[in-house]
Amino acid sequence: MPLNTKLSSPENLLLAMAFIMPLVFSVWMAMLNNFVIEQASFTGVEIGILQSLREVPGFLAFTTIYVLFFIKEQRLALLSLGLTSLGVAATGYFPSVIGLYLTTVIMSVGFHYFETVNQSLTLQWISKDKTAHFLGRALSVKSIASLLAFGGIWLLMKHFSWSYQATYMLFGSIALIFTIALAISFPYFAPPVEQSRRLILRKRYLLFYALTFFSGARRQIFVVFAGFLMVEKFNYSVADVSALFMINYVFNWLFAAKIGQFIGRVSERNVLRFEYIGLTILFILYGLVENANIAAVLYVIDHLFFALAIAIKTYFQKIALPEDIAASAGVSFSINHIAAVVIPALLGMVWIVNASWVFYIGAGFACCSLLLTLFMPYSPSLNVEFRRKEKALVEQVL
């Protein structure tokens, strides 16, 4: 039965989907390192390959634009959410190298198609002056869902001795039921502007593409290797990892909306410069740390910086042609995942030689992003995508 008109708004649908995805994906992520080490005897090489395979659907996110010839964006988002739920539910029943690779790819296809379409719908449905605050609210909702997931893992596995299989199945099934409920309850919302149905690569979006590329590169260091460091070097249990994630998401829950408001008031250029300077320092400290408690503090601080990446999305929304948003969302996800497909496998081999080198490389990625912010204008708009002098340089080069 459809919701009443006050509740059945595009904003509420986005927030509801923003709750479901981290509820199920956080379970997959929080238990993964312990599961693959304990049940499948993974080393840095296997986890690197698995994470690279996970990112292949992200690299292929540009194909979303072709799928949209056959299905509307809103319906594709819900279908992708359901596929993610099924992949997570099945994960615990395939504790082998090949089995984990297969379930990971299934989960990842749903995850990356959802994230691509969800970003597109958000930038289409939410007005520019409210986007940063809304994205902050969405992060807070995601944090609440993740807190429930990590709290559930901690309670079920530590105090009730649930198996990996049962825990994966429970959360995957709950997410699937919630997704079906959304599909039944919300009407279809037509896009405010008809979207282009072809691949788009524009010179005006060059800085956005570059920032997106290095964001994907440095994100892999955190997602893949920072968590693996906690388990392999400091012997964190699955309950310890879940508790650490809970701390991360408490901070996001409390501060993400405020960070979104802050980005709305302050230039994206200044916000991103602050983020990349902080990340450079953090990655260097990761490479040097020998104390488990200090490593945990670094991990929490690192996670907080993710909220600042909202500034890349709001920068793009301000410079983009309205009809380019859906096509550009797929292209940007593919660019984000060019590095993501390659880096985990390559750095997995670096890891077994010297784990610290992985984090020093991450510091290098952050420095590259910092240099790119020099091209950003203080007030980006449709005709102001670069700083004036840097725009002339870019046009001369291209």
URGIQUI-V318744 format. One record per residue. N is the residue number from 1. PHI is phi in whole degrees, 0 to 359 (999 if undefined). OMEGA is omega in radians with two decimals (NA if undefined). Layout:
# URGIQUI-V318744
{{N PHI OMEGA} {N PHI OMEGA}}
This chain:
# URGIQUI-V318744
{{1 999 -3.14} {2 297 3.07} {3 288 3.04} {4 291 -2.97} {5 297 -3.14} {6 292 -3.11} {7 273 -3.03} {8 272 3.12} {9 256 3.07} {10 303 -3.14} {11 299 -3.13} {12 291 3.07} {13 296 3.11} {14 300 -3.13} {15 291 3.11} {16 294 3.09} {17 293 3.10} {18 295 3.08} {19 280 -3.02} {20 291 -3.06} {21 301 3.13} {22 291 3.09} {23 301 -3.10} {24 269 -3.10} {25 291 3.13} {26 297 3.09} {27 294 3.11} {28 301 -3.05} {29 289 -3.05} {30 294 -3.09} {31 267 -2.97} {32 303 -3.04} {33 299 3.11} {34 293 -3.11} {35 297 -3.08} {36 289 3.11} {37 286 -3.06} {38 282 -3.01} {39 260 -3.06} {40 234 3.06} {41 55 3.12} {42 290 2.92} {43 248 3.10} {44 301 -3.14} {45 293 -3.11} {46 294 -3.13} {47 293 3.08} {48 296 3.12} {49 295 3.14} {50 301 -3.11} {51 291 3.06} {52 295 3.08} {53 298 3.12} {54 299 -3.07} {55 270 3.13} {56 301 3.08} {57 300 3.07} {58 294 3.09} {59 298 -3.13} {60 269 -3.09} {61 297 3.11} {62 299 3.13} {63 291 3.09} {64 307 -3.08} {65 298 3.11} {66 281 3.08} {67 297 -3.11} {68 290 2.98} {69 292 -3.01} {70 248 -3.08} {71 212 -3.13} {72 290 -3.08} {73 302 -3.10} {74 299 -3.13} {75 288 3.09} {76 295 3.11} {77 299 -3.13} {78 290 3.10} {79 298 -3.14} {80 293 3.09} {81 297 3.10} {82 294 3.13} {83 295 3.07} {84 301 -3.13} {85 299 3.12} {86 295 3.14} {87 298 3.13} {88 292 -3.13} {89 302 -3.09} {90 276 -2.96} {91 305 -3.05} {92 294 -3.07} {93 268 3.14} {94 227 -3.06} {95 278 3.08} {96 222 -3.11} {97 301 -3.10} {98 294 3.14} {99 300 3.13} {100 291 3.07} {101 298 -3.09} {102 292 -3.13} {103 294 3.10} {104 294 3.14} {105 295 3.12} {106 300 3.12} {107 301 -3.03} {108 289 3.08} {109 302 3.11} {110 297 -3.09} {111 299 -3.03} {112 284 3.04} {113 295 3.11} {114 298 -3.09} {115 298 3.11} {116 298 -3.09} {117 290 3.14} {118 297 3.09} {119 298 3.13} {120 299 -3.13} {121 297 3.14} {122 297 -3.12} {123 290 3.08} {124 277 -2.99} {125 276 -3.06} {126 258 -3.12} {127 292 -3.02} {128 301 -3.09} {129 285 -3.13} {130 246 -3.00} {131 297 -3.10} {132 300 3.13} {133 295 3.13} {134 297 3.12} {135 297 3.04} {136 295 3.06} {137 299 3.13} {138 298 3.08} {139 297 3.10} {140 296 3.10} {141 297 3.09} {142 300 -3.13} {143 292 3.09} {144 298 3.12} {145 298 -3.13} {146 294 3.09} {147 299 3.09} {148 297 3.13} {149 296 -3.10} {150 292 3.07} {151 297 3.11} {152 295 3.09} {153 299 -3.12} {154 300 -3.11} {155 291 -3.05} {156 291 -3.03} {157 273 -3.11} {158 275 -3.03} {159 258 -3.14} {160 243 3.05} {161 55 3.06} {162 292 3.10} {163 277 3.03} {164 301 -3.09} {165 301 -3.09} {166 293 -3.12} {167 292 3.08} {168 301 -3.11} {169 296 -3.11} {170 300 -3.06} {171 290 3.07} {172 298 -3.13} {173 291 3.12} {174 299 -3.13} {175 298 3.13} {176 295 3.12} {177 297 3.12} {178 298 -3.14} {179 296 3.10} {180 299 3.13} {181 297 3.10} {182 295 -3.12} {183 299 -3.13} {184 280 -2.93} {185 274 -3.04} {186 259 3.06} {187 284 3.07} {188 279 3.11} {189 253 -3.14} {190 289 3.12} {191 292 -3.14} {192 293 3.11} {193 229 3.11} {194 298 -3.03} {195 270 3.07} {196 296 -3.13} {197 248 3.07} {198 217 3.11} {199 294 -3.10} {200 232 2.97} {201 231 -3.09} {202 243 3.11} {203 299 -3.10} {204 293 -3.13} {205 262 -3.02} {206 302 -3.13} {207 294 3.07} {208 299 3.11} {209 299 -3.10} {210 294 3.10} {211 298 3.13} {212 295 3.14} {213 300 -3.09} {214 288 3.03} {215 296 3.09} {216 295 -3.13} {217 295 -3.08} {218 288 3.13} {219 299 3.14} {220 296 3.11} {221 299 -3.14} {222 288 -3.01} {223 295 -3.04} {224 273 -2.88} {225 261 3.10} {226 294 3.09} {227 293 3.13} {228 296 3.08} {229 301 -3.11} {230 298 -3.09} {231 279 -3.03} {232 285 -3.06} {233 273 -3.03} {234 250 3.00} {235 58 3.07} {236 290 3.06} {237 277 3.12} {238 297 3.08} {239 292 3.11} {240 296 3.14} {241 297 3.13} {242 296 3.11} {243 297 3.12} {244 295 3.08} {245 297 3.13} {246 299 3.09} {247 298 3.11} {248 305 -3.02} {249 280 2.98} {250 298 3.11} {251 298 3.12} {252 296 3.13} {253 301 -3.07} {254 283 -2.93} {255 242 -3.02} {256 299 3.14} {257 297 3.11} {258 294 3.08} {259 297 3.09} {260 299 3.09} {261 297 -3.14} {262 298 3.11} {263 297 3.11} {264 296 -3.13} {265 264 -3.04} {266 250 3.14} {267 300 3.05} {268 305 3.14} {269 302 -3.10} {270 292 -3.14} {271 297 -3.10} {272 290 3.07} {273 298 3.09} {274 300 -3.14} {275 300 -3.02} {276 286 3.03} {277 296 3.12} {278 298 -3.13} {279 293 3.10} {280 301 3.12} {281 296 -3.11} {282 299 -3.11} {283 295 3.08} {284 297 3.12} {285 294 3.04} {286 304 -3.11} {287 292 -3.08} {288 260 -2.95} {289 295 3.09} {290 233 -3.10} {291 249 -3.06} {292 297 -3.12} {293 290 3.09} {294 295 3.09} {295 300 3.13} {296 295 3.10} {297 297 3.10} {298 300 -3.11} {299 297 3.13} {300 293 3.12} {301 298 3.12} {302 303 -3.11} {303 297 3.14} {304 299 -3.12} {305 293 -3.14} {306 299 -3.13} {307 297 -3.12} {308 291 3.14} {309 293 3.00} {310 308 -3.06} {311 299 3.10} {312 294 -3.14} {313 292 -3.13} {314 291 3.05} {315 299 -3.14} {316 295 -3.13} {317 301 -3.11} {318 287 -3.08} {319 261 -2.98} {320 274 2.92} {321 291 -3.06} {322 307 -3.09} {323 283 -3.12} {324 270 -2.91} {325 295 -3.10} {326 297 -3.13} {327 295 -3.11} {328 289 3.11} {329 298 3.11} {330 295 3.13} {331 297 -3.11} {332 295 3.09} {333 294 3.09} {334 296 3.11} {335 297 3.10} {336 303 -3.03} {337 259 3.02} {338 300 3.10} {339 291 -3.05} {340 295 3.13} {341 288 -3.03} {342 271 -2.96} {343 298 -3.11} {344 303 -3.12} {345 292 -3.14} {346 294 -3.12} {347 286 3.01} {348 298 3.09} {349 286 3.04} {350 296 -3.08} {351 303 -3.08} {352 286 3.04} {353 271 3.12} {354 201 -3.07} {355 297 -3.10} {356 298 -3.12} {357 300 3.13} {358 301 -3.09} {359 284 3.05} {360 293 3.04} {361 296 3.07} {362 300 3.08} {363 298 3.09} {364 297 3.09} {365 299 3.14} {366 297 3.10} {367 296 3.09} {368 298 3.10} {369 296 3.12} {370 300 3.11} {371 298 -3.13} {372 295 -3.13} {373 295 3.09} {374 297 -3.14} {375 274 -3.02} {376 282 3.03} {377 282 3.09} {378 285 3.13} {379 228 -3.11} {380 294 3.10} {381 203 -3.08} {382 305 -3.10} {383 250 -3.12} {384 227 -3.12} {385 265 3.04} {386 234 2.90} {387 297 -2.96} {388 302 -3.10} {389 294 -3.13} {390 291 3.10} {391 297 3.12} {392 297 3.12} {393 295 3.14} {394 299 -3.12} {395 296 3.12} {396 293 -3.13} {397 293 -3.07} {398 271 NA}}
